[in-house]
Amino acid sequence: VTYTATNFIPLSGRDVIAVNPKTGEIRLMDALDFEEVSVFDFRIEARDKGTPPLSSHCKVVVEVLDVND
């Protein structure tokens, strides 16, 4: 099974969120700032290597908390 992240809202999510294509693990690549973006919304697609390949997807929502308040 391989995993990919798609449909980022906002598009800047591509720069700070990464998905391991082998395990599906979601990681942050940079610090998040509540004042810039408070919510990231994207999809994860899982696709197998069968013939024909089958796939499924899920929606992921990351809410950023303001820890300064």
Summary of the structure (lengths in Angstrom):
residues: 69
radius of gyration: 13.9
end to end distance: 41.5
largest distance: 52.5
contacts: 157
relative contact order: 0.29
helix: 6%
strand: 46%
